[in-house]
């Protein structure tokens, strides 16, 4: 892999881009669900959660770099892994945005979410039983469950930031300190019940 030239400023820019992209993808997945394109909605929602997970991992790197006064080579390797490893990003999403005593179904679902995301995008043949995978047959309930997971994580982060019960580093704090975003997420929650 190519070495990344990282600075705290560059990491903050990357984190902001990840958070903004996660919001864009989340609201795009809602639009797709409204148009009954549930496979695409599900897959894009999983990608939105990956972007949130990546942002959380980058926040950890920034915190450690500030604490140590430099970006340690291990953090650079971790940053590289965060850019390309889907399961790592998914794990950071669950770990960072849900309490350790949070919903167990989220933890269980995210153990196989990469496989499910691929099945929601690509037509193919399953290993083992050799059945045809048809992405357009993803159910509304499955897609909405995924949408609720991401929407809940975002709503909790924004609400917690606004009422002072959750603290994020500067980049996420500025983005999540928005009553307008909270209203939009609450409106979305009514659609995906």
RAMOSUL-V940503 format. One record per run of one state. SS is the DSSP state (H for helix, E for strand, - for the rest). FROM is the first residue (numbers start at 1). LEN is the number of residues. If there is no record, write none. Layout:
((SS;FROM;LEN) (SS;FROM;LEN))
This chain:
((-;1;7) (H;8;27) (-;35;3) (H;38;31) (-;69;4) (H;73;12) (-;85;1) (H;86;12) (-;98;6) (H;104;6) (-;110;3) (H;113;9) (-;122;2) (E;124;2) (-;126;6) (E;132;2) (-;134;1) (H;135;3) (-;138;2) (H;140;24) (-;164;6) (H;170;7) (-;177;2) (H;179;13) (-;192;2))
